[in-house]
Amino acid sequence: TRTLVARTSWLIREKQADPASILALTYSNASADDLSRRLRLELGAEATAVWCSTFHAFGQELLRLYGDRLGLPSAPKLLDRADSLFLLESELQQLRLDHYFDLQEPLRGLKSVLNAISRAKDELCAPPNYQARAQVMPEGEAKDKALEAAQIYAVYQKALETRGWVDFGDLIARSVELLKNHVDVAAEVRQIYRHILVDEYQDMNAASAALLKQLADPAAGPWVVGDVRQSIYRFRGASPLNMSRFADAFPGADFKDLRVNYRSGGRIVSLFETFGRTMAAAPFASKEELSPNRGKYTGEVAYRVATERESEAEGLAQEILARRTQSGGFSQHAVLARTHGVLSTLAAHFER
């Protein structure tokens, strides 16, 4: 992110680029907020002209401006997950449910289908493609369920399009459709945004990568930064393969390794480097060893093992109490856990 901010500043101050010609994209709302804040600190008033947002938010803007080409109204209604479930419920008679039928709670089975539809859109897999892929699966219950999900997907997507609505996945999938099928729109967008910059590229999925390819001028390409070892959106289709395919999407791409870590103490950076070499994503990562800007021996890593949940909670509590005397109040401590259940157990122990 630091590098992307510096790149933006260089474009504006050294290359005299119009701030309004710069599009800075990232994958999550938190990353977009952080990026926007840093741009304001670096550029001041000029930062307001830089379009800084998530891929989904930018897709929503594209559909607002040009969605009429797809038969959408201006500012089409965006459905959240609850809206999508209610839409499926309204089409229940058309769904012909079997494997996903639940008499006691009709929406229960549809929730998992919505997850499948969401992932399909992350891969730009439209209902006919989903149907075709399900059709070639080996015979059995898995195939039958996939075929039923494909039929539900087709009904759901038709219901969306009939009403002129979109869901979260459509913000990118339909934007890709728009730019692919309407070259005049793609040319206009590229003319406005001459400089496409992407942060957290490792969190991109196939749909976002396809949108980026449509947005960027083929002669120039985008400027992106990321680290495959930090990918956390696997559940939304992010994959190290997306980074490895960058050179295929943008032939002639230039690659540079970032060597300096500004965020963490040296001991944490060293642990990350050591562990990172064993990860499946390692072949796609930088080959350069990171240099910690905050000093080689700063920070601390402690690895402790508890034999049961109660002793784990007690160990954490005693650790926090001991450190509280050294480094201020409780608010300077954070506990991360895998599930809400673990956190609630810890919170109850901490209260005691």
C-alpha positions in Angstrom: 0.0 0.0 0.0 2.9 2.3 0.8 4.3 1.6 -2.6 1.0 2.3 -4.4 0.6 5.6 -2.6 4.1 6.6 -3.6 3.3 5.6 -7.2 0.2 7.7 -7.2 2.1 10.7 -5.9 4.8 10.2 -8.5 2.3 10.1 -11.3 0.7 13.4 -10.2 3.7 15.3 -9.1 6.5 14.0 -11.4 4.5 12.9 -14.5 1.8 15.7 -14.2 -1.0 13.1 -14.5 -4.5 14.4 -13.8 -5.6 12.9 -10.4 -9.0 12.2 -12.0 -7.3 9.9 -14.5 -6.1 7.6 -11.7 -8.2 4.6 -10.6 -7.0 2.8 -7.4 -8.7 -0.5 -6.7 -8.5 -3.0 -3.9 -10.5 -6.0 -2.8 -12.0 -5.3 0.6 -13.7 -2.2 2.2 -11.2 -2.1 5.0 -8.3 -2.0 2.4 -10.1 0.7 0.4 -10.6 2.9 3.5 -7.0 2.5 4.5 -5.8 3.3 1.0 -8.0 6.4 0.8 -6.8 7.6 4.1 -3.2 7.3 3.1 -3.7 9.0 -0.2 -5.3 12.0 1.6 -2.3 12.2 3.9 0.1 12.1 1.0 -1.7 14.2 -1.6 -4.0 16.5 0.4 -6.8 18.0 -1.6 -5.7 16.3 -4.8 -6.6 12.9 -3.4 -10.3 13.7 -3.7 -10.1 13.4 -7.5 -8.4 10.0 -7.4 -11.1 7.2 -7.6 -10.3 4.9 -4.8 -12.6 2.0 -4.1 -13.2 -1.8 -4.1 -13.7 -3.7 -7.4 -17.3 -4.2 -6.4 -18.0 -0.6 -5.7 -16.5 0.5 -9.0 -18.6 -2.2 -10.8 -21.7 -0.8 -9.1 -20.7 2.7 -10.5 -20.3 1.2 -14.0 -23.7 -0.4 -13.9 -25.2 2.9 -12.6 -23.7 4.8 -15.5 -24.0 2.3 -18.4 -26.3 -0.4 -17.1 -29.0 0.6 -19.6 -26.9 -1.2 -22.2 -27.7 -4.4 -20.4 -31.4 -3.5 -19.9 -30.8 -2.4 -16.3 -32.5 0.7 -14.8 -30.3 3.6 -13.6 -29.1 2.7 -10.1 -30.3 -0.9 -10.2 -31.4 -2.3 -6.8 -28.6 -4.2 -5.1 -29.7 -7.3 -3.2 -28.0 -8.4 0.0 -28.1 -12.0 1.1 -31.4 -11.8 2.8 -33.0 -10.2 -0.3 -31.6 -13.0 -2.4 -33.2 -15.6 -0.2 -36.5 -13.8 -0.3 -36.3 -13.6 -4.0 -35.7 -17.4 -4.2 -38.6 -17.9 -1.8 -40.9 -15.9 -4.2 -39.9 -18.3 -7.0 -40.3 -21.4 -4.9 -42.8 -23.0 -7.3 -40.5 -22.7 -10.2 -37.5 -24.3 -8.4 -38.8 -27.9 -8.3 -36.8 -28.7 -5.2 -35.8 -32.2 -4.3 -32.3 -32.5 -2.7 -32.6 -28.9 -1.4 -36.2 -29.3 -0.2 -36.7 -28.7 3.6 -40.3 -28.9 4.7 -39.6 -27.4 8.2 -37.4 -24.5 7.0 -37.7 -24.0 3.2 -34.9 -21.5 3.1 -32.3 -23.7 4.8 -31.4 -25.7 1.7 -31.4 -22.6 -0.5 -28.7 -20.9 1.6 -26.1 -23.4 0.4 -27.2 -23.0 -3.2 -26.8 -19.2 -2.8 -23.2 -19.9 -1.7 -22.6 -22.0 -4.8 -24.2 -19.3 -7.0 -21.9 -16.7 -5.4 -18.8 -18.8 -6.1 -20.0 -19.4 -9.7 -20.2 -15.7 -10.3 -16.7 -15.2 -8.8 -15.6 -17.6 -11.6 -17.8 -15.9 -14.2 -19.7 -19.1 -14.6 -23.2 -18.3 -15.9 -26.2 -20.6 -15.5 -25.7 -22.4 -18.9 -22.0 -23.1 -18.0 -22.9 -24.3 -14.6 -25.5 -26.7 -16.1 -22.9 -28.0 -18.6 -20.3 -28.6 -15.9 -22.8 -30.4 -13.7 -23.9 -32.5 -16.7 -20.5 -34.1 -17.2 -20.0 -35.0 -13.5 -19.9 -38.7 -12.6 -23.3 -40.2 -11.9 -24.5 -40.1 -8.4 -26.0 -37.8 -5.7 -23.3 -35.1 -6.1 -24.2 -34.8 -9.8 -28.0 -34.7 -9.0 -27.5 -32.0 -6.5 -25.3 -30.0 -8.9 -27.9 -30.2 -11.6 -30.6 -29.1 -9.2 -28.4 -26.2 -8.1 -27.9 -25.3 -11.8 -31.6 -25.2 -12.3 -32.1 -23.0 -9.2 -29.3 -20.7 -10.4 -31.0 -20.3 -13.8 -34.4 -19.4 -12.2 -32.7 -17.0 -9.8 -30.7 -15.2 -12.5 -33.8 -14.8 -14.7 -35.7 -13.4 -11.7 -33.0 -10.9 -11.1 -32.8 -9.8 -14.8 -36.6 -9.6 -15.1 -36.8 -7.2 -12.2 -33.7 -5.2 -13.2 -31.9 -6.1 -9.9 -28.3 -7.2 -9.2 -26.7 -9.1 -6.4 -23.1 -8.7 -5.0 -21.6 -11.1 -7.6 -23.3 -9.3 -10.5 -21.4 -6.0 -9.7 -18.3 -7.6 -11.2 -19.8 -10.3 -13.5 -22.2 -8.0 -15.2 -19.6 -5.2 -15.5 -17.4 -7.7 -17.3 -20.3 -8.5 -19.6 -20.9 -4.8 -20.2 -17.3 -4.0 -21.1 -16.8 -7.1 -23.3 -20.0 -6.6 -25.3 -19.9 -2.8 -25.6 -16.5 -1.7 -26.9 -17.5 1.9 -27.0 -18.2 1.8 -23.2 -14.8 0.1 -22.6 -13.0 2.7 -24.7 -14.7 5.6 -22.9 -13.8 4.2 -19.4 -10.2 3.6 -20.5 -10.0 7.1 -21.8 -11.2 8.5 -18.4 -8.9 6.2 -16.3 -5.5 6.2 -17.9 -3.8 4.8 -14.8 -5.2 1.7 -13.2 -3.5 0.8 -9.9 -4.4 -2.3 -7.8 -3.5 -3.0 -4.2 -3.7 -6.4 -2.5 -3.7 -8.1 -5.9 -3.3 -11.5 -4.2 -6.9 -11.3 -3.0 -8.3 -11.1 -6.6 -10.5 -13.8 -8.0 -11.1 -14.8 -11.6 -14.0 -12.3 -12.1 -12.0 -9.3 -10.7 -9.0 -10.3 -12.9 -11.3 -10.4 -15.9 -12.7 -6.9 -15.0 -9.2 -5.5 -14.6 -8.3 -6.8 -18.1 -11.3 -5.0 -19.6 -10.5 -1.8 -17.7 -6.8 -1.4 -18.4 -5.5 0.0 -21.7 -4.0 -3.1 -23.5 -1.0 -0.9 -24.6 -0.2 0.1 -21.0 -1.7 -2.4 -18.7 -2.4 -1.9 -15.0 0.1 -1.4 -12.1 -0.5 -3.9 -9.3 1.1 -4.9 -6.0 0.5 -8.0 -3.9 2.0 -11.0 -2.0 0.5 -14.4 -2.6 1.6 -15.5 0.9 -0.9 -13.0 2.4 -4.0 -14.2 0.4 -7.0 -14.5 2.8 -10.0 -14.5 0.4 -9.7 -18.2 -0.7 -13.4 -18.5 0.1 -14.2 -15.9 -2.6 -12.0 -17.5 -5.2 -8.7 -15.8 -4.5 -5.8 -18.0 -5.6 -2.0 -17.7 -6.0 -2.7 -18.8 -9.6 -4.3 -15.5 -10.4 -1.0 -13.7 -9.7 0.9 -16.3 -11.7 -1.3 -15.6 -14.7 -0.7 -11.9 -14.7 2.0 -12.2 -17.3 -0.4 -14.2 -19.6 -3.1 -11.5 -19.2 -0.7 -8.7 -19.8 2.2 -9.8 -22.1 5.4 -7.9 -21.6 4.7 -7.1 -17.9 7.6 -5.9 -15.8 8.1 -7.5 -12.4 9.9 -6.0 -9.4 10.3 -7.4 -5.9 9.6 -5.3 -2.9 12.3 -6.0 -0.4 11.4 -3.8 2.6 8.7 -4.6 5.2 7.6 -1.4 7.0 4.8 -2.9 9.2 6.3 -5.6 11.5 9.3 -6.1 13.8 12.2 -8.1 12.5 11.5 -11.3 14.5 8.0 -11.4 13.0 9.3 -10.8 9.5 11.9 -13.6 10.0 9.2 -16.0 11.1 7.0 -15.1 8.2 9.9 -15.6 5.8 10.7 -19.0 7.3 7.1 -20.3 7.3 6.4 -18.7 3.9 8.9 -20.9 2.2 6.9 -24.0 3.1 3.6 -22.7 1.8 2.0 -24.0 -1.4 2.0 -20.5 -2.8 5.8 -20.1 -2.3 6.7 -20.7 -6.0 4.6 -17.6 -6.9 6.1 -15.4 -4.2 9.1 -13.0 -4.3 12.5 -14.7 -4.1 14.0 -11.8 -2.3 14.3 -11.9 1.5 12.4 -9.1 3.2 14.4 -6.5 5.1 12.5 -5.2 8.2 12.5 -1.4 8.3 11.8 -1.4 12.1 15.0 -3.4 12.9 16.1 -7.0 12.7 15.6 -7.8 16.4 12.4 -5.9 17.2 9.1 -7.5 18.0 8.5 -10.7 19.8 7.1 -14.1 18.9 6.1 -16.6 21.6 4.7 -20.1 21.0 2.9 -21.7 23.9 0.9 -24.9 24.0 -2.1 -25.6 26.4 -3.4 -29.0 27.1 -7.0 -27.9 27.4 -9.3 -25.0 26.7 -9.5 -23.8 30.3 -5.7 -23.7 30.7 -5.3 -21.9 27.4 -7.7 -19.2 28.6 -5.9 -18.9 32.0 -2.5 -18.7 30.2 -3.7 -15.9 28.0 -5.3 -14.0 30.9 -2.1 -14.2 33.0 0.0 -13.1 30.0 -2.2 -10.0 29.5 -2.1 -9.2 33.2 1.7 -9.4 33.2 2.1 -7.3 30.1 -0.5 -4.8 31.3 2.0 -3.6 33.9 4.6 -3.1 31.2 2.7 -1.6 28.3 -0.4 0.2 29.5 -4.0 -0.7 29.6 -6.1 -3.6 28.4 -7.0 -1.7 25.2 -3.5 -2.3 23.9 -4.0 -6.0 23.7 -5.8 -8.0 21.0 -6.8 -11.7 20.9 -7.5 -13.4 17.6 -9.2 -16.7 17.3 -10.6 -19.1 14.7 -14.3 -19.0 15.8 -16.8 -16.9 17.7 -17.2 -19.9 20.1 -13.6 -19.8 21.1 -13.8 -16.0 21.6 -16.9 -16.2 23.8 -15.2 -18.8 26.0 -12.1 -16.6 26.3 -14.2 -13.5 27.0 -16.0 -15.2 29.8 -12.7 -16.3 31.4 -11.3 -12.8 31.1 -14.3 -11.3 32.8 -13.8 -13.7 35.7 
